[in-house]
Each structure stands twice: as C-alpha cells, then as structure tokens.
C-alpha cells in the first residue's frame, strides 16, 4: 500500500513552515546550476567522462548535507554520438554555401555513419532518380516513405525547425540508424536547397559522422532520514544527465536539468533538519533520462523489488516559471497532489496541469504516487541552455514549492480535493 500523509499527525503551525522556507538560498541554487553547466562536465551525456565527473561532484554534495550515498549502475545500449563536427556545403553554377553545424545542419538520429564527405547532385525524393544524389525530402513525406525512394542515393535531407536562438535541438532517444546518411536542415536552408533541386544544376556535399556506443549509467541515491512505521517516506528525484557536448559545440544543460538537480539538493538540505520525527527523506539523482528515462525505470524496479512505496516528487526544469509551474501526477497520487495544491497556495506558486514527460512517469508506471514538476526549458537541448538564462527567482520559487509539499505531506493530513487532477 502506498504511504499517505500521516493521518495521526497534528497540523504544525504555518510559522514553522515559513521559517523553513526562509532558508532557501538563491546563491546556493545558482552556484549548483553554474557548476553543473561548466566545461568540466561537458554537457553530462550518459557514459562520458563529464557525466562521470558530475556524478562524483554530486556525490560529495550529497555527503556534505548528511546523506548516506550509494550508486547503482545499469547498461545503456546504442547511445548516438556525433564524433566529429560534420561538414556540409551546397551550391549551384553561380554560388557555394557552407552550412553551420548545430544551426543550419546536423546529423539525424536515423542517419547511417558517413565518416568522409560525399558529393552528389541534388534531387527530390519521389521525383528524381536517386542514384548518387542527395535527395531533398519534401514536406509531408515521411522518413519511411523517403527510404523507399532512396536506393543508391548519396543521402537524404530532411527539414527541422530551429528554436528562437537559431539552434536545432539534440535528441538521444529516437529511431535506429537507417540504410543511408540523413541530415536535418533548418527549414530556411531546406527550402532553399529544395528550390535549387527543382531548378536543376545544384549539388550537395557532406558527411554524417554519427555512431552508436554502449555505455554504463549510474544513479546516485542519498538517504537522509529513515521513515518510522506509519510515517510517510518522501523521495526527491531529478536527472543529472544531459544531451552532452558535440565536437566544437558546447551544450551546457543548465535548465535541463541542472536547475532540477539544484532544486532537489537545496530542498533536501533544508528538509533534512526540518521534518518531524519519523518522516523519511531520500534523494535519487538519476542518470540516463535523455536516453529514455532508463535510470528511473531501473530505480523504480529496485523499489518494487524491496516493497518500498515512497511518495515521489520529480523536478525536471526550473528555469523559467512564466505563468505557472506544470504538474503531472501519476499512480495513486491523489493525496500527494492535494498536498501540492496546498503548498502552491501557501508559497504563491501557480500550478497548472501539463505534461512533464520525465522520470516521474517511470515511478508512476511502477505503481508509486509520483508528481512531476516543470518550469521552463530555455534553450532546450541546445547551446543556448546556459546558466545565465536560468532565473534565480524561478529556482527559489520551485524549491519553496517542493519544500512546502514535503513539509506538509510529513506534518499535516489533508482531505482537500485537488483541482489539478491526478491523471487516473
């Protein structure tokens, strides 16, 4: 049975909660984000030296706040890695243009590895003879259908939108590699190349240096307080991995998810000495979220094996609050969601039901009461995800929300009906 907020507990004075909330430090929060986004941790992609170094640093941080720290490793198969900066250029009889990696062009996840540049005439998939041509895939044609038109083609050119800063986003979870090289072009470049292919006498030359590697992910667990029988056990979670740097292209991962890790560390630091006797508290800093939330799936299975049923609060993104924090509840989360409602009202953080497609779903899928909280991803999966774009006010607000939620779940029963909905 899932542990609920303790019905025998007497509501504690809100003055005690306010004093606890007053301990939230913006300076510590921003320092954590800055550290995790630093060059030393190279974007923290699973299995990389930067990821391993970040895990070591986080282990020290957990130890410093009094946690008993353990690690738990799991294999991760076929992680896509761009191992060199791709080169790409195109032209007509009168012009030649080089394309910039990360903004104009990037290897697609479905691409076959092409380590050296290949040149060929431009054509249009489904219209021109594919033999030796780079084929522009028209808007509306699926990659699957394009493959059917690509026998003996030099490669395929797909369109991809860029963000407000002009960057394509990096993904690590998606389709397996296909039979030919595939490049994603910004929509503006794709349109220009498409028009040139229709006009004829145009060419394209590029490589697609992308391969798959098998690596090891490692979760970090920190136990701060053991629960007593009949008392709630709270688990705070955030993933520390990022999509990682590319050659010549830094992707710091400040908001995603350095900000979530900062919130969890700060909340745990404060709550470790603020919760009532008997309440349990632990932290899971998770690896492998960017490759399919594998770290949280592994941890959720571990909890199921032992029969543990903590109340889970996961934070993925605390960069920009905008109008409200997004909340997604799963599993038997009614009581925990009602407590979050109270915490939002007490701290003044507006809440709205919205998708938080992160580790919280793995815990919910294992039958645990789980909340996902998200507040903005500036520069999502791109070089624009830098520390200076993470708002200290948002970091502090989400930390206060998490602290209040855990404090109320541990001290005061609730029978309030949630207006957010728990997804059942």
SEKEVO-638314 format. One record per residue (C-alpha): z, y, x. Coordinates in steps of 0.02 Angstrom, whole numbers, plus 32768, in hexadecimal, padded with zeros to 4 digits. Layout:
N
[lumdo [Z,Y,X]]
...
This chain:
424
[lumdo [8000,8000,8000]]
[lumdo [7FD6,80AD,8040]]
[lumdo [806C,8118,806B]]
[lumdo [8080,81AE,7FF9]]
[lumdo [80E5,824C,8017]]
[lumdo [819C,8216,800C]]
[lumdo [81D4,8226,7F55]]
[lumdo [828B,8222,7F89]]
[lumdo [827C,82BB,7FF8]]
[lumdo [82BF,8360,7FBA]]
[lumdo [8248,83F3,7FC9]]
[lumdo [8272,8455,8065]]
[lumdo [827B,8512,805F]]
[lumdo [81D3,8566,807B]]
[lumdo [822B,85D5,80FB]]
[lumdo [8234,853C,816C]]
[lumdo [817A,8521,8157]]
[lumdo [8154,85D7,817A]]
[lumdo [81B9,85CF,821A]]
[lumdo [8158,8534,824C]]
[lumdo [80B1,8587,8227]]
[lumdo [80E6,861B,8290]]
[lumdo [80E0,85AE,832B]]
[lumdo [8022,859B,8325]]
[lumdo [7FD9,85E7,83C3]]
[lumdo [7F29,862D,83C6]]
[lumdo [7F32,8636,8483]]
[lumdo [7F52,857C,8494]]
[lumdo [7ECB,8554,8415]]
[lumdo [7E44,85BB,846B]]
[lumdo [7E79,857B,8516]]
[lumdo [7E5F,84C8,84DB]]
[lumdo [7DB2,84EF,8495]]
[lumdo [7D80,8548,8536]]
[lumdo [7DBC,84B8,85A1]]
[lumdo [7D60,8433,853C]]
[lumdo [7CBF,8499,853E]]
[lumdo [7CC6,84B6,85FA]]
[lumdo [7C45,847D,8679]]
[lumdo [7CBD,83F9,86B9]]
[lumdo [7CAC,8392,861A]]
[lumdo [7BEC,83A0,860C]]
[lumdo [7BE6,839D,854E]]
[lumdo [7C51,82FE,8541]]
[lumdo [7BC9,8283,850C]]
[lumdo [7C11,81D5,84FA]]
[lumdo [7C11,8171,859A]]
[lumdo [7BED,8203,8610]]
[lumdo [7C5C,823E,869F]]
[lumdo [7C7C,82DE,863C]]
[lumdo [7CB9,827B,85A6]]
[lumdo [7D2B,8212,8615]]
[lumdo [7D70,82AE,866A]]
[lumdo [7D91,8300,85C1]]
[lumdo [7DED,8265,8588]]
[lumdo [7E5C,826C,8621]]
[lumdo [7E83,8323,8603]]
[lumdo [7EAC,8302,854D]]
[lumdo [7F1E,8271,857C]]
[lumdo [7F83,82EA,85E7]]
[lumdo [7F8A,8366,8558]]
[lumdo [7FCD,82E1,84E2]]
[lumdo [804D,82A8,8561]]
[lumdo [8087,835C,8579]]
[lumdo [80B0,836D,84C0]]
[lumdo [8118,82CE,84C6]]
[lumdo [809E,824B,8487]]
[lumdo [809B,8197,84C0]]
[lumdo [7FE3,8188,84EE]]
[lumdo [7F74,80EF,84EA]]
[lumdo [7EB9,80D5,84F9]]
[lumdo [7E49,805C,849C]]
[lumdo [7D97,8037,84D6]]
[lumdo [7CFE,7FF8,847A]]
[lumdo [7C48,7FD9,84AA]]
[lumdo [7BC1,8050,8471]]
[lumdo [7B0F,8013,8478]]
[lumdo [7A6B,806F,8493]]
[lumdo [7AA4,8125,84A3]]
[lumdo [7A0A,8194,84B5]]
[lumdo [7A07,81F8,8556]]
[lumdo [7988,827B,8589]]
[lumdo [798C,825B,8644]]
[lumdo [791B,82E9,867D]]
[lumdo [78E3,838E,8637]]
[lumdo [783E,8367,85DF]]
[lumdo [77A2,83C8,860C]]
[lumdo [7726,83F8,8585]]
[lumdo [7691,846C,857E]]
[lumdo [75F9,8481,8513]]
[lumdo [755D,84E8,8510]]
[lumdo [74AE,850D,84D4]]
[lumdo [7414,8547,8530]]
[lumdo [745E,85F5,8544]]
[lumdo [751A,85E0,8555]]
[lumdo [75A6,8573,859A]]
[lumdo [765C,8577,855E]]
[lumdo [76F7,8525,85A7]]
[lumdo [777B,84EC,852A]]
[lumdo [7836,8506,8544]]
[lumdo [78A8,846F,853A]]
[lumdo [792A,847A,84B0]]
[lumdo [78D7,8504,844E]]
[lumdo [781A,84E5,8449]]
[lumdo [781D,842A,846D]]
[lumdo [7892,8394,847F]]
[lumdo [787D,82D7,8485]]
[lumdo [7895,828A,83D9]]
[lumdo [7915,81FD,83C5]]
[lumdo [7888,8188,8392]]
[lumdo [7827,81AB,8432]]
[lumdo [77F5,8127,84AE]]
[lumdo [781E,8151,8563]]
[lumdo [778F,81AA,85BE]]
[lumdo [77CF,81DA,866C]]
[lumdo [7731,8234,86A8]]
[lumdo [76C7,82B7,864E]]
[lumdo [7633,8276,85EB]]
[lumdo [75A1,82E7,85BB]]
[lumdo [752A,82CF,852C]]
[lumdo [74C6,832D,84A8]]
[lumdo [7520,8369,840D]]
[lumdo [74FE,8314,8367]]
[lumdo [7548,8304,82BA]]
[lumdo [759C,8263,8281]]
[lumdo [753B,8211,81F4]]
[lumdo [749F,8279,8216]]
[lumdo [7468,8266,82CB]]
[lumdo [7448,81CF,8338]]
[lumdo [74F3,81AF,8389]]
[lumdo [74B3,8163,842B]]
[lumdo [74FC,81C7,84BC]]
[lumdo [752C,825B,844E]]
[lumdo [75CE,82B5,8430]]
[lumdo [75D4,82B0,8372]]
[lumdo [7620,833D,830C]]
[lumdo [767D,82EF,8279]]
[lumdo [765A,835B,81DF]]
[lumdo [76EA,839B,8175]]
[lumdo [770F,831A,80EF]]
[lumdo [76D8,8284,8156]]
[lumdo [7768,8210,8182]]
[lumdo [7782,81CF,8232]]
[lumdo [7767,811F,81ED]]
[lumdo [76BD,8150,81A8]]
[lumdo [7692,81AB,824A]]
[lumdo [76B1,810C,82AD]]
[lumdo [762B,80B7,8245]]
[lumdo [75AF,813C,8282]]
[lumdo [75E7,813A,8339]]
[lumdo [759E,809E,8389]]
[lumdo [756E,80C9,843E]]
[lumdo [75A5,817E,8422]]
[lumdo [75EF,81E3,84B2]]
[lumdo [7680,8214,8442]]
[lumdo [76B8,8265,83A0]]
[lumdo [76EC,831A,8380]]
[lumdo [7767,8338,82F1]]
[lumdo [77AA,83DC,82AB]]
[lumdo [7863,8406,82B4]]
[lumdo [78BF,84A1,827A]]
[lumdo [7924,8505,82F6]]
[lumdo [79CA,855A,82D4]]
[lumdo [79ED,8614,82C9]]
[lumdo [79F9,861D,8386]]
[lumdo [7951,85C8,839D]]
[lumdo [7992,851D,83D5]]
[lumdo [7966,8470,839A]]
[lumdo [7A00,8406,8376]]
[lumdo [7A2A,836A,83DA]]
[lumdo [7A50,82C7,8380]]
[lumdo [7A8D,8224,83CD]]
[lumdo [7A8B,81BA,8330]]
[lumdo [79E6,8195,82DB]]
[lumdo [7949,812B,82E6]]
[lumdo [7928,80AD,836E]]
[lumdo [789B,80D1,83E9]]
[lumdo [77ED,80B1,83A6]]
[lumdo [774B,807B,83FA]]
[lumdo [770D,8126,8439]]
[lumdo [7752,81C7,8485]]
[lumdo [778D,8241,83FF]]
[lumdo [77B6,82F9,8417]]
[lumdo [7808,8371,839D]]
[lumdo [77BA,841E,839C]]
[lumdo [7805,84B9,834F]]
[lumdo [77B0,84E1,82AA]]
[lumdo [7758,8579,82F4]]
[lumdo [7712,8517,8388]]
[lumdo [76E5,8484,8317]]
[lumdo [7681,84F7,82A5]]
[lumdo [7624,8545,8338]]
[lumdo [75FD,849B,8384]]
[lumdo [75C5,8459,82DA]]
[lumdo [754D,84EA,82C4]]
[lumdo [7508,84CF,8374]]
[lumdo [74EE,8416,8350]]
[lumdo [748C,8441,82B3]]
[lumdo [7420,84BB,8313]]
[lumdo [73FB,843C,839C]]
[lumdo [73EF,844F,845A]]
[lumdo [74AD,844E,846E]]
[lumdo [751A,83E0,84DE]]
[lumdo [75D0,83B2,84F7]]
[lumdo [762E,836E,858E]]
[lumdo [76E3,8332,8591]]
[lumdo [7760,82AE,85C2]]
[lumdo [77F1,8268,855C]]
[lumdo [787B,8236,85D6]]
[lumdo [78F3,81E0,855F]]
[lumdo [794A,8137,856F]]
[lumdo [79D8,80D4,8520]]
[lumdo [7A76,80A4,857E]]
[lumdo [7B0A,8035,8553]]
[lumdo [7BB2,8089,8572]]
[lumdo [7C6B,807B,854C]]
[lumdo [7CC8,80EF,84D6]]
[lumdo [7D85,8103,84DD]]
[lumdo [7DF7,8148,8455]]
[lumdo [7E9B,819D,8482]]
[lumdo [7F33,817D,8415]]
[lumdo [7FD4,81DE,8421]]
[lumdo [8071,81AA,83C3]]
[lumdo [80EC,823A,83AF]]
[lumdo [8163,81F9,8329]]
[lumdo [817E,814B,82E1]]
[lumdo [818F,8146,8223]]
[lumdo [822B,80FF,81D3]]
[lumdo [8219,8088,813F]]
[lumdo [81F0,80E6,80A0]]
[lumdo [81B6,8182,80FC]]
[lumdo [8103,81BE,8112]]
[lumdo [80A0,81A5,81B1]]
[lumdo [8020,822D,81D8]]
[lumdo [7F89,8215,8249]]
[lumdo [7F2A,82AE,828A]]
[lumdo [7E7B,828A,82CB]]
[lumdo [7DE8,82E3,831C]]
[lumdo [7D58,82A8,8386]]
[lumdo [7D4F,82EA,8437]]
[lumdo [7CA0,82AE,8465]]
[lumdo [7C08,831E,8459]]
[lumdo [7B4C,8309,8463]]
[lumdo [7B53,8330,851D]]
[lumdo [7AF0,839A,8595]]
[lumdo [7A37,8380,85B8]]
[lumdo [79ED,839C,8664]]
[lumdo [79E7,8459,8677]]
[lumdo [7A2D,8475,85C8]]
[lumdo [7AE8,848A,85AB]]
[lumdo [7B2B,8458,8500]]
[lumdo [7BE4,8484,8506]]
[lumdo [7C1E,843A,8460]]
[lumdo [7C9E,84C3,8442]]
[lumdo [7CA2,84C3,8384]]
[lumdo [7C68,840E,8378]]
[lumdo [7CE7,83D3,8398]]
[lumdo [7D4F,842D,841A]]
[lumdo [7D91,8497,838C]]
[lumdo [7DCB,8400,8326]]
[lumdo [7E22,83B4,83BD]]
[lumdo [7E78,845A,83DF]]
[lumdo [7EB9,8460,832C]]
[lumdo [7EFC,83AE,8334]]
[lumdo [7F52,83C8,83DB]]
[lumdo [7FA4,846A,83A3]]
[lumdo [7FD9,8422,82FB]]
[lumdo [8022,8388,8350]]
[lumdo [807F,83F2,83CF]]
[lumdo [80D3,8455,8344]]
[lumdo [80F1,83C7,82C9]]
[lumdo [813E,8352,834A]]
[lumdo [81E0,83B6,8342]]
[lumdo [81D1,83FD,8291]]
[lumdo [81C6,8364,8220]]
[lumdo [825E,831B,81C9]]
[lumdo [82B7,8280,8206]]
[lumdo [8254,81E2,81DF]]
[lumdo [81A6,822E,81D0]]
[lumdo [8125,81E1,8243]]
[lumdo [80A1,823F,82A4]]
[lumdo [8013,8207,8315]]
[lumdo [7F6F,8248,8358]]
[lumdo [7EC7,81F3,8374]]
[lumdo [7E48,824E,83E0]]
[lumdo [7DAB,81ED,83BD]]
[lumdo [7D12,81C4,8425]]
[lumdo [7C64,8195,83E9]]
[lumdo [7C5C,8200,834C]]
[lumdo [7BB2,8245,837B]]
[lumdo [7B69,8195,8386]]
[lumdo [7B9E,815F,82D8]]
[lumdo [7C5B,817C,82D0]]
[lumdo [7C76,80DB,8331]]
[lumdo [7D1F,810D,8379]]
[lumdo [7D6D,812C,82CF]]
[lumdo [7D1F,808C,8289]]
[lumdo [7D71,802E,8318]]
[lumdo [7E19,8083,82FB]]
[lumdo [7E15,8069,8240]]
[lumdo [7DF8,7FAF,825C]]
[lumdo [7E8B,7FAA,82D5]]
[lumdo [7EFC,7FFA,8253]]
[lumdo [7EC3,7F7E,81D0]]
[lumdo [7EEB,7EEE,8245]]
[lumdo [7F9E,7F2A,8258]]
[lumdo [7FB6,7F59,81A2]]
[lumdo [7FD7,8010,81CD]]
[lumdo [7FB1,808D,8144]]
[lumdo [7FC4,813D,8188]]
[lumdo [7F8C,81D7,8129]]
[lumdo [7EF6,8217,818B]]
[lumdo [7EC6,82CE,81A6]]
[lumdo [7E25,82E2,8209]]
[lumdo [7DE3,8389,824B]]
[lumdo [7D2C,839A,827A]]
[lumdo [7D02,844F,829B]]
[lumdo [7D73,84E8,8295]]
[lumdo [7CFA,856A,82D4]]
[lumdo [7CD2,85DB,8240]]
[lumdo [7D36,85DA,819E]]
[lumdo [7CB5,8640,813D]]
[lumdo [7CF0,863E,8086]]
[lumdo [7D50,859A,8082]]
[lumdo [7D78,84FC,80E4]]
[lumdo [7D17,8463,80AC]]
[lumdo [7D7F,83CE,8076]]
[lumdo [7D49,831B,8059]]
[lumdo [7DC6,8299,801D]]
[lumdo [7DAF,81DE,801E]]
[lumdo [7E13,8141,7FFE]]
[lumdo [7EB4,814F,7F98]]
[lumdo [7EC8,8206,7FC7]]
[lumdo [7F04,8252,7F23]]
[lumdo [7FB5,8279,7F5C]]
[lumdo [7F7E,82B8,8007]]
[lumdo [7EF8,8324,7FB8]]
[lumdo [7F76,8373,7F42]]
[lumdo [7FE3,839D,7FD8]]
[lumdo [7F4D,83EC,802E]]
[lumdo [7F34,8457,7F92]]
[lumdo [7FE6,8496,7FA4]]
[lumdo [7FCE,84B5,805D]]
[lumdo [7F30,8518,803E]]
[lumdo [7F87,8587,7FC0]]
[lumdo [801E,85A0,8031]]
[lumdo [7FB8,85CE,80CB]]
[lumdo [7F32,8630,806E]]
[lumdo [7EA4,85C0,80AA]]
[lumdo [7E24,85A8,801E]]
[lumdo [7DE6,84F6,8006]]
[lumdo [7D46,84B2,7FBB]]
[lumdo [7D09,8401,7FA1]]
[lumdo [7C7C,83E1,8019]]
[lumdo [7C34,835C,808C]]
[lumdo [7C92,833E,812E]]
[lumdo [7C26,82B4,8176]]
[lumdo [7C98,827F,8201]]
[lumdo [7D1F,8204,8235]]
[lumdo [7D82,821B,8194]]
[lumdo [7CFF,81AF,813C]]
[lumdo [7D23,811C,81AE]]
[lumdo [7DDC,8121,8185]]
[lumdo [7DBA,8135,80CC]]
[lumdo [7D41,80A4,80D3]]
[lumdo [7DCF,8039,8119]]
[lumdo [7E39,8062,8080]]
[lumdo [7EA5,80EB,80CB]]
[lumdo [7ECC,8191,807A]]
[lumdo [7E62,8207,80E2]]
[lumdo [7E36,82C0,80DF]]
[lumdo [7DAA,8311,8140]]
[lumdo [7DB8,83CC,8162]]
[lumdo [7D28,8434,81A8]]
[lumdo [7D10,84ED,81C5]]
[lumdo [7C69,8518,8210]]
[lumdo [7BFD,84DD,82A0]]
[lumdo [7BB2,8572,82FA]]
[lumdo [7B23,8538,836A]]
[lumdo [7B2B,8487,8326]]
[lumdo [7AF7,8409,83AC]]
[lumdo [7AA3,848C,8419]]
[lumdo [7AC1,84FF,84AF]]
[lumdo [7AFF,8583,8434]]
[lumdo [7BA1,8522,8411]]
[lumdo [7C07,858C,848B]]
[lumdo [7CC1,85B9,848E]]
[lumdo [7CA7,8672,846A]]
[lumdo [7C59,8645,83C2]]
[lumdo [7CF4,85E8,8388]]
[lumdo [7D61,8660,8326]]
[lumdo [7E19,8663,835A]]
[lumdo [7E46,8694,82A8]]
[lumdo [7DF1,85F8,8265]]
[lumdo [7E44,8589,82E7]]
[lumdo [7EEE,85CD,82B5]]
[lumdo [7ECA,85C3,81FA]]
[lumdo [7E95,850C,81FF]]
[lumdo [7F29,84E1,826E]]
[lumdo [7F9F,8533,81F3]]
[lumdo [7F4C,84D2,8166]]
[lumdo [7F62,842C,81C1]]
[lumdo [8016,8453,81F2]]
[lumdo [8042,8483,813F]]
[lumdo [7FEE,83E8,80F8]]
[lumdo [804D,8371,816B]]
[lumdo [80F1,83CF,8156]]
[lumdo [80E4,83CB,8098]]
[lumdo [80AF,8314,8095]]
[lumdo [8149,82EB,80FC]]
[lumdo [81C9,8355,80A1]]
[lumdo [819A,8373,7FEC]]
[lumdo [8157,8301,7F63]]
[lumdo [80C8,8340,7EF9]]
[lumdo [808C,831A,7E4B]]
[lumdo [800D,83A7,7E48]]
[lumdo [7F5D,837E,7E0F]]
[lumdo [7ED9,83A7,7E91]]
[lumdo [7E48,8417,7E60]]
[lumdo [7DE2,83DB,7EF5]]
[lumdo [7DC8,8326,7EC3]]
[lumdo [7DE4,828F,7F30]]
[lumdo [7D38,8240,7F27]]
[lumdo [7D6B,81A8,7EC0]]
